[in-house]
Amino acid sequence: MHIHCSGMQSTMMVLPALVVVLLTLGSTMSLETYSNKYDNVNVDVILNSDRLLNQYIACVLYNGPCSPDGRYFRTILPDALATNCAKCTDKMKSNVRKMSNHIMKRRPEDWAKFVQKYDIDGKYRESFARFLNEQS
């Protein structure tokens, strides 16, 4: 006597794949984001003020004092660079792109200092460049 259970077999074959998909979705959905506490920082004001921009640059490079938001950004910068801002809020991604592109174009010597400090091996250069060119 032969019992046909192709429905059961196909269910058993699909179940592991479904579990993997659900686990992946669950881990993606639970991905923590950085605090949005500083999302309302007006990046244009900073970029249009040499005094403010110099202070932020000195802070991030550990060459000067930091405001609370500067200190926070300096703390998350290595992880944000390594993950292409995966945990950044949408506003933070937009601000990072705007600040980075501004500094790269208008203050290349400061950009070189960032690279020297945070990506000396060039490990993140290509992926971060792609991130900077994405649309928010």
Buried (B, 14 or more C-beta within 10 A) or exposed (E): EEEEEEEEEEEEEEEEEEEEEEEEEEEEEEEEEBEEEBBEBEBEEBBEEEEBBBBBBBBBBEEEEBBEBBEBBBEBBEEBBBBBBBBBBEBBBBBBBBBBBBBBEEBEEBBEBBBEBBBEEEEBEEEBEEBBEEEE
